[in-house]
Amino acid sequence: MTHLPMHGEVASGETDLVRIERDSPCAQSVTLVLDDPRHANALSPELVARLHDALRDAIASETKAIVLDSSGERFCAGFDLRDAEAFDDASLGERFDALEALLESVRRAPAVTIAIVRGPALGAGADLVAACDYRIGTPQARFAFPGSRFGVVLGTRHLASVVGRQAAVETLVEGRMLDADAALRCGLLSEARSPESLQSRIDEIARHCASIHIETLRAMLRLVRSEPSERDRAELLASVAREGFGERVRAHATRVREARDARRGRP
């Protein structure tokens, strides 16, 4: 599977915010590229909707391997905070509900899912990585789950199933930033690769997937994955319904903006 076009072998289709790439030598695989690098691929309502639509289309075409990649230096900055001031609590709740629906679709996709992490994956972006079967990162990969700082409970049970209870508690409670080595040790990254070796590894996984009968592959995935739970969505909706949620999101957005401006040397 190729991420970038090579000698005309890749047929690429573009939609706003999400780029879809299919590799003709491995027709049963598809790459979905988060393609809003100007905004660090933050999960705006539009990007979430388009990514979810692209995922559904890939599943409908009986794709056996789905790769989630990104353009730019960051995998995903998480929940898009740019317009937080303009949303009331109900609208914010709907946005997080749509995010949970996307994450659950990735977790339950009847195809092997592969996240390629070349830079920071924060908040819901880190949850998107955790939702995948393979989580392959370069040394530049970074992860953080700041949702507890503004009161949202998103992807928590699934994170614990991936990294273990203790690592999940420490990461979430202490707000730890995990570099690639720490993420590899706890299992958030399933493997680490140099940027130069990523493509050969993706190709290898895709070939293995292509060699397995689709119904066998789907049965295997159902059995190795954790059981879905309505409790995940219930806990999310309860967290965003708590009084003052919108205010906490907006305060967090202000802190993020101020920290970014400080890094850039702005007053």
Solvent accessible surface area in square Angstrom, and as a share of the most:
residue,aa,sasa,rsa
1,M,10,0.04
2,T,15,0.08
3,H,23,0.10
4,L,111,0.55
5,P,86,0.54
6,M,94,0.42
7,H,174,0.78
8,G,74,0.71
9,E,80,0.36
10,V,15,0.08
11,A,74,0.57
12,S,60,0.39
13,G,38,0.36
14,E,136,0.61
15,T,69,0.40
16,D,98,0.51
17,L,41,0.20
18,V,0,0.00
19,R,37,0.14
20,I,40,0.20
21,E,4,0.02
22,R,82,0.30
23,D,5,0.03
24,S,77,0.49
25,P,99,0.62
26,C,17,0.10
27,A,76,0.59
28,Q,74,0.33
29,S,1,0.00
30,V,1,0.00
31,T,2,0.01
32,L,1,0.00
33,V,0,0.00
34,L,0,0.00
35,D,42,0.22
36,D,16,0.08
37,P,69,0.43
38,R,209,0.76
39,H,52,0.23
40,A,16,0.12
41,N,0,0.00
42,A,7,0.06
43,L,3,0.01
44,S,6,0.04
45,P,49,0.31
46,E,91,0.41
47,L,0,0.00
48,V,9,0.05
49,A,53,0.41
50,R,91,0.33
51,L,1,0.01
52,H,18,0.08
53,D,74,0.38
54,A,6,0.05
55,L,3,0.01
56,R,124,0.45
57,D,90,0.47
58,A,2,0.01
59,I,45,0.23
60,A,85,0.66
61,S,62,0.40
62,E,92,0.41
63,T,3,0.02
64,K,12,0.05
65,A,1,0.01
66,I,1,0.00
67,V,2,0.01
68,L,2,0.01
69,D,1,0.00
70,S,3,0.02
71,S,21,0.14
72,G,49,0.47
73,E,156,0.70
74,R,98,0.36
75,F,0,0.00
76,C,0,0.00
77,A,32,0.25
78,G,1,0.01
79,F,19,0.08
80,D,4,0.02
81,L,35,0.17
82,R,138,0.50
83,D,55,0.28
84,A,2,0.01
85,E,120,0.54
86,A,87,0.67
87,F,50,0.21
88,D,87,0.45
89,D,56,0.29
90,A,71,0.55
91,S,32,0.21
92,L,0,0.00
93,G,10,0.10
94,E,120,0.54
95,R,20,0.07
96,F,3,0.01
97,D,32,0.17
98,A,46,0.36
99,L,1,0.01
100,E,9,0.04
101,A,48,0.37
102,L,1,0.00
103,L,1,0.00
104,E,46,0.20
105,S,31,0.20
106,V,1,0.01
107,R,10,0.03
108,R,71,0.26
109,A,1,0.01
110,P,38,0.24
111,A,0,0.00
112,V,11,0.07
113,T,1,0.00
114,I,0,0.00
115,A,0,0.00
116,I,0,0.00
117,V,0,0.00
118,R,65,0.24
119,G,1,0.01
120,P,38,0.24
121,A,0,0.00
122,L,44,0.22
123,G,13,0.13
124,A,6,0.05
125,G,0,0.00
126,A,0,0.00
127,D,9,0.04
128,L,0,0.00
129,V,0,0.00
130,A,2,0.02
131,A,5,0.04
132,C,4,0.02
133,D,43,0.22
134,Y,69,0.26
135,R,29,0.11
136,I,0,0.00
137,G,0,0.00
138,T,2,0.01
139,P,76,0.48
140,Q,99,0.44
141,A,0,0.00
142,R,86,0.31
143,F,0,0.00
144,A,14,0.11
145,F,10,0.04
146,P,40,0.25
147,G,14,0.14
148,S,60,0.39
149,R,115,0.42
150,F,10,0.04
151,G,22,0.22
152,V,10,0.06
153,V,55,0.32
154,L,19,0.10
155,G,12,0.11
156,T,51,0.29
157,R,97,0.35
158,H,29,0.13
159,L,4,0.02
160,A,32,0.24
161,S,67,0.43
162,V,36,0.21
163,V,19,0.11
164,G,33,0.32
165,R,176,0.64
166,Q,105,0.46
167,A,25,0.19
168,A,3,0.02
169,V,61,0.35
170,E,50,0.22
171,T,7,0.04
172,L,35,0.18
173,V,104,0.60
174,E,95,0.43
175,G,33,0.32
176,R,100,0.36
177,M,114,0.51
178,L,17,0.08
179,D,59,0.31
180,A,8,0.06
181,D,91,0.47
182,A,20,0.16
183,A,0,0.00
184,L,73,0.36
185,R,188,0.69
186,C,33,0.20
187,G,22,0.21
188,L,1,0.00
189,L,1,0.01
190,S,51,0.33
191,E,30,0.13
192,A,47,0.36
193,R,83,0.30
194,S,48,0.31
195,P,67,0.42
196,E,149,0.67
197,S,32,0.21
198,L,3,0.02
199,Q,46,0.21
200,S,68,0.44
201,R,41,0.15
202,I,4,0.02
203,D,30,0.16
204,E,63,0.28
205,I,3,0.02
206,A,1,0.01
207,R,150,0.55
208,H,113,0.51
209,C,7,0.04
210,A,39,0.30
211,S,90,0.58
212,I,51,0.26
213,H,122,0.55
214,I,24,0.12
215,E,92,0.41
216,T,68,0.40
217,L,4,0.02
218,R,43,0.16
219,A,34,0.26
220,M,90,0.40
221,L,15,0.07
222,R,158,0.58
223,L,153,0.76
224,V,114,0.65
225,R,40,0.15
226,S,43,0.28
227,E,133,0.59
228,P,80,0.50
229,S,41,0.26
230,E,141,0.63
231,R,164,0.60
232,D,26,0.13
233,R,106,0.39
234,A,58,0.45
235,E,66,0.29
236,L,1,0.00
237,L,59,0.29
238,A,46,0.36
239,S,0,0.00
240,V,11,0.06
241,A,83,0.64
242,R,125,0.46
243,E,166,0.75
244,G,20,0.19
245,F,0,0.00
246,G,0,0.00
247,E,121,0.54
248,R,81,0.30
249,V,0,0.00
250,R,51,0.19
251,A,45,0.35
252,H,19,0.09
253,A,6,0.04
254,T,45,0.26
255,R,118,0.43
256,V,63,0.36
257,R,99,0.36
258,E,105,0.47
259,A,48,0.37
260,R,76,0.28
261,D,29,0.15
262,A,73,0.56
263,R,165,0.60
264,R,144,0.53
265,G,65,0.62
266,R,127,0.46
267,P,176,1.11
